Amino acid sequence: MDCRLIEFHLDGRSGVAPYMQLIQQVRRALRLGLLTEGDQLPTVKEVVAKVAINPNTVLKAYRELELEGLVAARPGVGTFVTRTLADASVAAHGRLRKELRAWLDKARAAGLDDPSIEALFVTTFSKPAEETP
């Protein structure tokens, strides 16, 4: 099955190594049910062309994912998802995503830019409810 359901993006300002960003994006897609068993990841050549990255960096990410048992390389064919990280909570994702989009609209209407929204989310997410002012 040739789905190519993921498009990689790199953030040079994140402080996260490019190969780890690729790994994190695949894990996230697996957890959200965006990638499922049998789906094909983009070829190394496609990733290199899309995000201007060294082929060895993509290979390193794919090897790490393979060591974790999440993907399997088929020489001459591609790299395919072998297991998912999604669970029963996937059913609630659509509703929650809609609510989150509404919250983001409210945050932007209140004058928050993306870095401010991210900072608010990260600090709220990382602190227990009783510590949040």
Buried (B, 14 or more C-beta within 10 A) or exposed (E): EEBBBBEBEBEEEEEEEBBBBBBEBBBEBBBBBBBBEEBBBBBBEBBBEEBEBEEEBBBBBBBBBBEBEBBBBEEEEBBBBBEBBBEEEEEEBEEEEEEEEEEBEEBEEEEBEEEEBEEEBEEEEEEEEEEEE
